Amino acid sequence: MESDPRRIHARVIKTYNAGTSEFRFQLNNLITLYINSHLLPNAVRLFQQIKSPNVVSWTTFISGHSNTPAALSHFVSMLRHPTLPNQRTLAIVLKTCASLPALSFGLQLHALSIKLSLTIEPFTASALIHFYSKTHLPNNAQKVFDEIPDRDAVCFSSVIVGLAQNSKPIDALSYFAEMRASGFDSTDYSVSAALRASAELAALEQSKMIHTHSVVTGLDSNVIVGTALVDGYGKCGMVNDARLVFNELVSVLNLIGWNAMMSSYAQQGDKDSVMELFSSMEHHQGLVPDQYTFLSIMTAFCNAGLVDETERWFRKMESEYKLEPWIEHYTCLVGAMGRSGRLQEAKKIALTMQNHKPDAAMWRALLSTSAHHGDIEMVKEMSQRLQEIDPQDDSAYVIAANAFSSVGKLEEVKTVRKLMRERRVKKEGGLSWIEVCGQVHVFLAGDRRHEQTNEIYRKLWELMEKIVKLGYVPVWDDMLHEVGKEEKIEALWNHSEKLALAFGLVADVGPRGKALRIVKNLRICRDCHEAFKYISRVVEREIIVRDVNRYHRFFDGGCNCGDHW
């Protein structure tokens, strides 16, 4: 075959004089051909025959070993040769550092790129942003981007993707807006990353604007963007919108797209829709389910309160589909069992998992369910186990203290608080946010920074007075501090999610009856959950809250979670 690099190699030897620049150029091309033909030993032998390899020769050779430790070794050999790298060489090695990962080596590469004045070159800059993003140093990635004088679309995409992947959604959306304002074309990666950022914020209006942008740019039919749209609408609680996008692209979506749609239903506890998709995926599309698929199925049944079905699908994944469970599957199963009161059985599973050790998330799930069922001895044990893994995890102390307080064990509460003070553990601050006219408004408990503070508090106290008349009784369990009744009421009523809700009503500019959507960084507290059920009756509106665990849909005095979360 003429495409066989060995035949081409033979012709080069016959045609060109050894030692000439043209001969070396041909050998560099041959190294690439050997690598692309998966004949790496031939590429190694050929490189070793080059008497004076230049930076192109070295870069080509190193690229053949990309994403392996050998690439780093060859790079060091190049420096000792000595040959200085160019921006393409650095880009290849930085991507290798990101994939291994090799943080220390990558930091040294950054220092070298500064010395060689290559940091601001587009290949190097994009690779540095990618490296810092993959090693979970998004602030470093931002700094690299901000220092680039002449940015291009690739650099913008790199920083948007990196920030979205590292839970910096507001910054990611800001750079996406800057990229568009600068006149650069969007790519499937930048649009999907912006959608991911919007989904993390549950910013529905942002998601819709980016969706419109993808339609205008013709990217809405792209598989990557389509999957991000399904995921984005799903995480905003708009499963019907997610399904519309899914149905339009169903013929081209891969397993990731199907899993995104199933996950959207699972967060709502809609087991029937999850199972309908699962059946269609297997029988009509011929796709093979993976661990993500089964995690969605288990989550759906868990959120629906069906522990036996959750367990059945866990076993089915192992026995019928021969898939090894991840720790997330075990955590879902343990959480479902704990929620149903099978605490000892859940604990046994946690302690006897194959190939996994219980992590903080698992002990936290058992701690929460133990507290819910009032099993104080289990609460003590789970709190201790969680503290051993992460002494700074505030939930290990707060949930235990609340459980002790609920049964009148005040000395135990004091002991927990003392331990928190000694270890300097602070309860994580609750943040809630709501999107109005495309802008996200964030609130803390007792927040008075908003320009409409007076109207917000008037609306909130008006609502609370109305629900008290309907029978609302404050739930004190989540309060650690000992204060008077009036102070307790004020502290409870001024929680961040209540302030976000009040602002949503004050600034209401949507169609009549439009659902109010709130996101919280923690689990919604029991008092807010109780209050929102009453408020949904008072305002005759659907209230949707996405907390750290799941979606809560409050309507006409009830919640779809059945008071278990």
Secondary structure as the mmCIF struct_conf table of DSSP 4:
data_model
#
loop_
_struct_conf.conf_type_id
_struct_conf.id
_struct_conf.beg_label_comp_id
_struct_conf.beg_label_asym_id
_struct_conf.beg_label_seq_id
_struct_conf.end_label_comp_id
_struct_conf.end_label_asym_id
_struct_conf.end_label_seq_id
TURN_TY1_P TURN_TY1_P1 GLU A 2 SER A 3
HELX_RH_AL_P HELX_RH_AL_P1 PRO A 5 THR A 15
BEND BEND1 TYR A 16 TYR A 16
TURN_TY1_P TURN_TY1_P2 ALA A 18 GLY A 19
BEND BEND2 THR A 20 THR A 20
HELX_RH_AL_P HELX_RH_AL_P2 SER A 21 ASN A 36
TURN_TY1_P TURN_TY1_P3 SER A 37 HIS A 38
HELX_RH_AL_P HELX_RH_AL_P3 LEU A 40 GLN A 49
BEND BEND3 LYS A 51 SER A 52
HELX_RH_AL_P HELX_RH_AL_P4 VAL A 55 SER A 63
TURN_TY1_P TURN_TY1_P4 GLY A 64 ASN A 67
BEND BEND4 THR A 68 THR A 68
HELX_RH_AL_P HELX_RH_AL_P5 PRO A 69 ARG A 80
TURN_TY1_P TURN_TY1_P5 HIS A 81 PRO A 82
HELX_RH_AL_P HELX_RH_AL_P6 GLN A 87 SER A 99
TURN_TY1_P TURN_TY1_P6 LEU A 100 PRO A 101
HELX_RH_AL_P HELX_RH_AL_P7 LEU A 103 LYS A 115
TURN_TY1_P TURN_TY1_P7 LEU A 116 SER A 117
TURN_TY1_P TURN_TY1_P8 THR A 119 ILE A 120
BEND BEND5 GLU A 121 GLU A 121
HELX_RH_AL_P HELX_RH_AL_P8 PRO A 122 LYS A 134
TURN_TY1_P TURN_TY1_P9 THR A 135 HIS A 136
HELX_RH_AL_P HELX_RH_AL_P9 PRO A 138 ASP A 146
TURN_TY1_P TURN_TY1_P10 GLU A 147 GLU A 147
BEND BEND6 PRO A 149 ASP A 150
HELX_RH_AL_P HELX_RH_AL_P10 ALA A 153 GLN A 165
TURN_TY1_P TURN_TY1_P11 ASN A 166 SER A 167
HELX_RH_AL_P HELX_RH_AL_P11 PRO A 169 ALA A 181
TURN_TY1_P TURN_TY1_P12 SER A 182 GLY A 183
HELX_LH_PP_P HELX_LH_PP_P1 PHE A 184 SER A 186
HELX_RH_AL_P HELX_RH_AL_P12 ASP A 188 LEU A 201
TURN_TY1_P TURN_TY1_P13 ALA A 202 ALA A 202
HELX_RH_AL_P HELX_RH_AL_P13 LEU A 204 VAL A 216
TURN_TY1_P TURN_TY1_P14 THR A 217 GLY A 218
TURN_TY1_P TURN_TY1_P15 ASP A 220 SER A 221
BEND BEND7 ASN A 222 ASN A 222
HELX_RH_AL_P HELX_RH_AL_P14 VAL A 223 LYS A 235
TURN_TY1_P TURN_TY1_P16 CYS A 236 GLY A 237
HELX_RH_AL_P HELX_RH_AL_P15 VAL A 239 LEU A 249
TURN_TY1_P TURN_TY1_P17 VAL A 250 VAL A 252
HELX_RH_AL_P HELX_RH_AL_P16 LEU A 255 GLN A 267
TURN_TY1_P TURN_TY1_P18 GLN A 268 GLY A 269
HELX_RH_AL_P HELX_RH_AL_P17 LYS A 271 HIS A 283
TURN_TY1_P TURN_TY1_P19 HIS A 284 HIS A 284
BEND BEND8 GLN A 285 GLN A 285
HELX_LH_PP_P HELX_LH_PP_P2 LEU A 287 PRO A 289
HELX_RH_AL_P HELX_RH_AL_P18 GLN A 291 ASN A 303
TURN_TY1_P TURN_TY1_P20 ALA A 304 GLY A 305
HELX_RH_AL_P HELX_RH_AL_P19 VAL A 307 SER A 319
TURN_TY1_P TURN_TY1_P21 GLU A 320 TYR A 321
HELX_LH_PP_P HELX_LH_PP_P3 LEU A 323 TRP A 326
HELX_RH_AL_P HELX_RH_AL_P20 ILE A 327 ARG A 339
TURN_TY1_P TURN_TY1_P22 SER A 340 GLY A 341
HELX_RH_AL_P HELX_RH_AL_P21 LEU A 343 LEU A 351
BEND BEND9 THR A 352 THR A 352
BEND BEND10 GLN A 354 ASN A 355
HELX_RH_AL_P HELX_RH_AL_P22 ALA A 360 HIS A 372
TURN_TY1_P TURN_TY1_P23 HIS A 373 GLY A 374
HELX_RH_AL_P HELX_RH_AL_P23 ILE A 376 ILE A 389
TURN_TY1_P TURN_TY1_P24 PRO A 391 GLN A 392
TURN_TY1_P TURN_TY1_P25 ASP A 394 ASP A 394
HELX_RH_AL_P HELX_RH_AL_P24 SER A 395 SER A 406
TURN_TY1_P TURN_TY1_P26 VAL A 407 GLY A 408
HELX_RH_AL_P HELX_RH_AL_P25 LEU A 410 GLU A 422
TURN_TY1_P TURN_TY1_P27 ARG A 423 ARG A 424
HELX_LH_PP_P HELX_LH_PP_P4 LYS A 427 GLY A 430
STRN STRN1 LEU A 431 VAL A 436
TURN_TY1_P TURN_TY1_P28 CYS A 437 GLY A 438
STRN STRN2 GLN A 439 LEU A 444
TURN_TY1_P TURN_TY1_P29 ALA A 445 GLY A 446
BEND BEND11 HIS A 450 HIS A 450
TURN_TY1_P TURN_TY1_P30 GLU A 451 GLN A 452
HELX_RH_AL_P HELX_RH_AL_P26 THR A 453 LEU A 470
TURN_TY1_P TURN_TY1_P31 GLY A 471 GLY A 471
TURN_TY1_P TURN_TY1_P32 ASP A 477 ASP A 478
BEND BEND12 HIS A 481 HIS A 481
HELX_RH_AL_P HELX_RH_AL_P27 LYS A 485 TRP A 493
TURN_TY1_P TURN_TY1_P33 ASN A 494 ASN A 494
HELX_RH_AL_P HELX_RH_AL_P28 SER A 496 VAL A 506
TURN_TY1_P TURN_TY1_P34 ALA A 507 ALA A 507
BEND BEND13 GLY A 510 GLY A 510
TURN_TY1_P TURN_TY1_P35 ARG A 512 GLY A 513
HELX_LH_PP_P HELX_LH_PP_P5 LYS A 514 ALA A 515
STRN STRN3 LEU A 516 LYS A 520
BEND BEND14 ASN A 521 LEU A 522
HELX_LH_PP_P HELX_LH_PP_P6 ARG A 523 CYS A 525
HELX_RH_AL_P HELX_RH_AL_P29 ARG A 526 VAL A 539
TURN_TY1_P TURN_TY1_P36 GLU A 540 GLU A 540
STRN STRN4 ILE A 543 ARG A 546
BEND BEND15 VAL A 548 ASN A 549
STRN STRN5 TYR A 551 PHE A 555
TURN_TY1_P TURN_TY1_P37 ASP A 556 GLY A 557
STRN STRN6 GLY A 558 CYS A 559
TURN_TY1_P TURN_TY1_P38 ASN A 560 ASP A 563
#
